[in-house]
Amino acid sequence: MAGMSRATEDEGQLVAALVAGDRAAFARAYQRYNAPMVRLASAILRNRASAEEVAQDAWVSILKNIGTFQGRSTFAAWVFTILTN
């Protein structure tokens, strides 16, 4: 996946790389999803600092549980479900 742009990497490839422990994949996932995660958490919590903390906690859960992702939903839906739970 070296040299693959964010636009050309599909979710399946990203998830496979995350499951394999690819740190660059984590960086790509973070870049792709963190800002929308913080925006959603900010809208719910009405506090930017708390939203950033909740998003960070969600990333810990995402990385800890990436091996359980079964593809029944999109990866993005799974990420936002973790964020809001």
Secondary structure, DSSP 8 states (H G I E B T S, - for coil): -TT--TTT--HHHHHHHHHTT-HHHHHHHHHHHHHHHHHHHHHHHS-HHHHHHHHHHHHHHHHHHGGG--SSS-HHHHHHHHHH-
